[in-house]
Amino acid sequence: MHVINEIICENWDKKNDKNGRAIDINPKWKFVIPEIIKRYRIVGWQVSRKVEISSDYPGNCREYLHFFNPHFVKDTMLKGK
């Protein structure tokens, strides 16, 4: 969880407020992904697990978590940013 918190907070900007942030899944996290998703959702994040397949790299895929916090969008809108 600590590593994910650092990645999410690192260089967060207005684009991330609007679109969220994708974090590639480290193979070591594979068995704790459901718990990670659960914990972030409990505190208000929208989290989804995604996989991208590209014909540019046959046999390889990108697996990642997408984090979005709707509270950041509301706060930004309220502050007029």
MDTraj code that builds the backbone (N, CA, C; nanometers):
import mdtraj as md
import numpy as np

residues = "MET HIS VAL ILE ASN GLU ILE ILE CYS GLU ASN TRP ASP LYS LYS ASN ASP LYS ASN GLY ARG ALA ILE ASP ILE ASN PRO LYS TRP LYS PHE VAL ILE PRO GLU ILE ILE LYS ARG TYR ARG ILE VAL GLY TRP GLN VAL SER ARG LYS VAL GLU ILE SER SER ASP TYR PRO GLY ASN CYS ARG GLU TYR LEU HIS PHE PHE ASN PRO HIS PHE VAL LYS ASP THR MET LEU LYS GLY LYS".split()
xyz = np.array([
    [0.0825, -0.1191, 0.0000],
    [0.0000, 0.0000, 0.0000],
    [0.0871, 0.1257, 0.0000],
    [0.1942, 0.1234, 0.0757],
    [0.2823, 0.2401, 0.0870],
    [0.3384, 0.2785, -0.0498],
    [0.3805, 0.1798, -0.1273],
    [0.4381, 0.2052, -0.2595],
    [0.3325, 0.2687, -0.3504],
    [0.2112, 0.2188, -0.3457],
    [0.1037, 0.2734, -0.4293],
    [0.0720, 0.4166, -0.3878],
    [0.0667, 0.4435, -0.2577],
    [0.0426, 0.5805, -0.2111],
    [0.1474, 0.6765, -0.2659],
    [0.2724, 0.6353, -0.2633],
    [0.3801, 0.7207, -0.3144],
    [0.3626, 0.7489, -0.4637],
    [0.3270, 0.6445, -0.5396],
    [0.3095, 0.6599, -0.6841],
    [0.1906, 0.7514, -0.7138],
    [0.0808, 0.7315, -0.6425],
    [-0.0382, 0.8132, -0.6659],
    [-0.0093, 0.9598, -0.6357],
    [0.0570, 0.9872, -0.5281],
    [0.0806, 1.1254, -0.4857],
    [0.1914, 1.1948, -0.5649],
    [0.2825, 1.1190, -0.6223],
    [0.3960, 1.1763, -0.6943],
    [0.3487, 1.2532, -0.8178],
    [0.3801, 1.3822, -0.8225],
    [0.3494, 1.4671, -0.9379],
    [0.2018, 1.4673, -0.9776],
    [0.1133, 1.4560, -0.8805],
    [-0.0304, 1.4614, -0.9101],
    [-0.0622, 1.6026, -0.9580],
    [-0.1375, 1.6139, -1.0668],
    [-0.1702, 1.7464, -1.1197],
    [-0.3171, 1.7543, -1.1616],
    [-0.3557, 1.8656, -1.2231],
    [-0.4958, 1.8854, -1.2631],
    [-0.5430, 1.7773, -1.3597],
    [-0.4548, 1.7314, -1.4467],
    [-0.4890, 1.6246, -1.5415],
    [-0.5288, 1.4983, -1.4649],
    [-0.4545, 1.4686, -1.3585],
    [-0.4869, 1.3519, -1.2770],
    [-0.6175, 1.3721, -1.2009],
    [-0.6442, 1.4976, -1.1590],
    [-0.7719, 1.5258, -1.0926],
    [-0.8868, 1.4862, -1.1836],
    [-0.8721, 1.5187, -1.3112],
    [-0.9796, 1.4956, -1.4077],
    [-0.9853, 1.3512, -1.4579],
    [-0.8696, 1.2918, -1.4840],
    [-0.8636, 1.1610, -1.5493],
    [-0.8199, 1.0458, -1.4597],
    [-0.7678, 1.0767, -1.3421],
    [-0.7147, 0.9711, -1.2564],
    [-0.5738, 0.9344, -1.2970],
    [-0.5259, 0.8240, -1.2439],
    [-0.3884, 0.7818, -1.2720],
    [-0.3824, 0.6294, -1.2843],
    [-0.3075, 0.5846, -1.3842],
    [-0.2855, 0.4418, -1.4055],
    [-0.1527, 0.4018, -1.3442],
    [-0.1539, 0.2889, -1.2736],
    [-0.0320, 0.2364, -1.2120],
    [-0.0149, 0.0918, -1.2558],
    [0.0976, 0.0648, -1.3226],
    [0.1247, -0.0720, -1.3655],
    [0.1339, -0.1641, -1.2450],
    [0.0790, -0.2832, -1.2606],
    [0.0791, -0.3808, -1.1519],
    [0.2126, -0.4537, -1.1485],
    [0.2776, -0.4447, -1.0353],
    [0.4002, -0.5195, -1.0102],
    [0.3602, -0.6664, -0.9916],
    [0.4281, -0.7603, -1.0571],
    [0.3926, -0.9022, -1.0418],
    [0.3877, -0.9484, -0.8952],
    [0.4642, -0.8839, -0.8081],
    [0.4643, -0.9207, -0.6663],
    [0.3309, -0.8865, -0.5995],
    [0.2528, -0.7939, -0.6582],
    [0.1264, -0.7503, -0.5986],
    [0.0088, -0.8400, -0.6367],
    [0.0305, -0.9304, -0.7307],
    [-0.0786, -1.0072, -0.7910],
    [-0.1788, -1.0641, -0.6900],
    [-0.1311, -1.1160, -0.5801],
    [-0.2203, -1.1817, -0.4849],
    [-0.2851, -1.0850, -0.3857],
    [-0.2378, -0.9607, -0.3809],
    [-0.2964, -0.8630, -0.2879],
    [-0.3805, -0.7575, -0.3591],
    [-0.3928, -0.7680, -0.4908],
    [-0.4705, -0.6699, -0.5666],
    [-0.6135, -0.6560, -0.5141],
    [-0.6859, -0.7646, -0.4893],
    [-0.8235, -0.7476, -0.4370],
    [-0.8282, -0.6676, -0.3061],
    [-0.7321, -0.6879, -0.2193],
    [-0.7282, -0.6144, -0.0927],
    [-0.6934, -0.4669, -0.1160],
    [-0.6024, -0.4409, -0.2078],
    [-0.5661, -0.3031, -0.2408],
    [-0.6891, -0.2293, -0.2939],
    [-0.7586, -0.2904, -0.3876],
    [-0.8793, -0.2287, -0.4448],
    [-0.9822, -0.2015, -0.3357],
    [-1.0043, -0.2990, -0.2504],
    [-1.1022, -0.2857, -0.1418],
    [-1.0682, -0.1678, -0.0499],
    [-0.9430, -0.1580, -0.0092],
    [-0.9019, -0.0515, 0.0838],
    [-0.9170, 0.0878, 0.0241],
    [-0.8794, 0.1035, -0.1013],
    [-0.8938, 0.2350, -0.1643],
    [-1.0406, 0.2713, -0.1859],
    [-1.1214, 0.1734, -0.2218],
    [-1.2649, 0.2014, -0.2407],
    [-1.3319, 0.2425, -0.1100],
    [-1.2920, 0.1828, -0.0007],
    [-1.3499, 0.2163, 0.1304],
    [-1.3317, 0.3642, 0.1622],
    [-1.2190, 0.4231, 0.1212],
    [-1.1925, 0.5636, 0.1530],
    [-1.2305, 0.6586, 0.0387],
    [-1.3093, 0.6101, -0.0569],
    [-1.3675, 0.6983, -0.1566],
    [-1.3065, 0.6991, -0.2950],
    [-1.2040, 0.6182, -0.3193],
    [-1.1438, 0.6124, -0.4523],
    [-1.2250, 0.5202, -0.5425],
    [-1.2236, 0.5497, -0.6720],
    [-1.2747, 0.4566, -0.7714],
    [-1.1525, 0.3862, -0.8282],
    [-1.1511, 0.2543, -0.8171],
    [-1.0350, 0.1772, -0.8612],
    [-1.0817, 0.0662, -0.9544],
    [-1.0144, 0.0525, -1.0669],
    [-1.0460, -0.0578, -1.1569],
    [-0.9165, -0.1240, -1.2027],
    [-0.9280, -0.2527, -1.2264],
    [-0.8140, -0.3303, -1.2755],
    [-0.8330, -0.3468, -1.4256],
    [-0.7297, -0.3141, -1.5036],
    [-0.7419, -0.3169, -1.6486],
    [-0.6256, -0.3909, -1.7124],
    [-0.6521, -0.4396, -1.8337],
    [-0.5488, -0.5064, -1.9123],
    [-0.5560, -0.4506, -2.0536],
    [-0.4418, -0.4150, -2.1080],
    [-0.4329, -0.3683, -2.2468],
    [-0.3536, -0.4701, -2.3273],
    [-0.4066, -0.5013, -2.4437],
    [-0.3381, -0.5918, -2.5356],
    [-0.3036, -0.5107, -2.6595],
    [-0.1806, -0.5222, -2.7051],
    [-0.1360, -0.4451, -2.8205],
    [-0.0769, -0.5376, -2.9259],
    [-0.1149, -0.5142, -3.0500],
    [-0.0584, -0.5947, -3.1589],
    [0.0890, -0.5597, -3.1828],
    [0.1326, -0.4477, -3.1270],
    [0.2737, -0.4091, -3.1398],
    [0.3663, -0.5019, -3.0609],
    [0.3119, -0.5635, -2.9559],
    [0.3916, -0.6513, -2.8696],
    [0.3171, -0.7835, -2.8492],
    [0.3116, -0.8675, -2.9522],
    [0.2371, -0.9935, -2.9401],
    [0.2847, -1.0765, -2.8205],
    [0.1898, -1.1318, -2.7502],
    [0.2217, -1.2160, -2.6352],
    [0.2418, -1.1397, -2.5062],
    [0.2451, -1.0083, -2.5133],
    [0.2625, -0.9256, -2.3937],
    [0.1394, -0.8392, -2.3730],
    [0.1077, -0.8133, -2.2488],
    [-0.0023, -0.7235, -2.2191],
    [0.0371, -0.6350, -2.1009],
    [-0.0330, -0.5237, -2.0913],
    [-0.0098, -0.4313, -1.9803],
    [-0.1255, -0.4481, -1.8826],
    [-0.0933, -0.4819, -1.7606],
    [-0.1946, -0.4956, -1.6557],
    [-0.1718, -0.3822, -1.5565],
    [-0.2785, -0.3068, -1.5257],
    [-0.2629, -0.1917, -1.4382],
    [-0.3889, -0.1642, -1.3575],
    [-0.3710, -0.0830, -1.2547],
    [-0.4830, -0.0333, -1.1752],
    [-0.5044, 0.1123, -1.2134],
    [-0.6303, 0.1501, -1.2285],
    [-0.6628, 0.2898, -1.2573],
    [-0.7292, 0.3475, -1.1334],
    [-0.6699, 0.4553, -1.0799],
    [-0.7190, 0.5220, -0.9590],
    [-0.7793, 0.6566, -0.9965],
    [-0.8982, 0.6825, -0.9447],
    [-0.9640, 0.8111, -0.9652],
    [-1.0329, 0.8485, -0.8345],
    [-1.0146, 0.9729, -0.7940],
    [-1.0800, 1.0178, -0.6711],
    [-1.1776, 1.1301, -0.7055],
    [-1.3092, 1.1006, -0.7035],
    [-1.4075, 1.2021, -0.7398],
    [-1.4063, 1.3222, -0.6462],
    [-1.3545, 1.3061, -0.5264],
    [-1.3463, 1.4171, -0.4317],
    [-1.2471, 1.5232, -0.4789],
    [-1.1402, 1.4821, -0.5487],
    [-1.0442, 1.5779, -0.6017],
    [-1.1117, 1.6670, -0.7058],
    [-1.1960, 1.6080, -0.7900],
    [-1.2666, 1.6846, -0.8922],
    [-1.3594, 1.7855, -0.8271],
    [-1.4346, 1.7427, -0.7272],
    [-1.5258, 1.8335, -0.6585],
    [-1.4501, 1.9463, -0.5911],
    [-1.3399, 1.9143, -0.5226],
    [-1.2602, 2.0166, -0.4537],
    [-1.2039, 2.1183, -0.5535],
    [-1.1561, 2.0688, -0.6677],
    [-1.0996, 2.1568, -0.7693],
    [-1.2077, 2.2497, -0.8245],
    [-1.3262, 2.1960, -0.8490],
    [-1.4348, 2.2770, -0.9021],
    [-1.4787, 2.3827, -0.8005],
    [-1.4832, 2.3460, -0.6743],
    [-1.5233, 2.4388, -0.5706],
    [-1.4224, 2.5529, -0.5544],
    [-1.2943, 2.5215, -0.5761],
    [-1.1890, 2.6222, -0.5611],
    [-1.1733, 2.7064, -0.6878],
    [-1.2446, 2.6678, -0.7940],
    [-1.2383, 2.7437, -0.9176],
    [-1.1103, 2.7239, -0.9961],
    [-1.0474, 2.6095, -0.9812],
    [-0.9213, 2.5829, -1.0524],
    [-0.9479, 2.5088, -1.1799],
])
top = md.Topology()
chain = top.add_chain()
for i, resn in enumerate(residues, 1):
    res = top.add_residue(resn, chain, resSeq=i)
    for name in ("N", "CA", "C"):
        top.add_atom(name, md.element.get_by_symbol(name[0]), res)
traj = md.Trajectory(xyz[None], top)
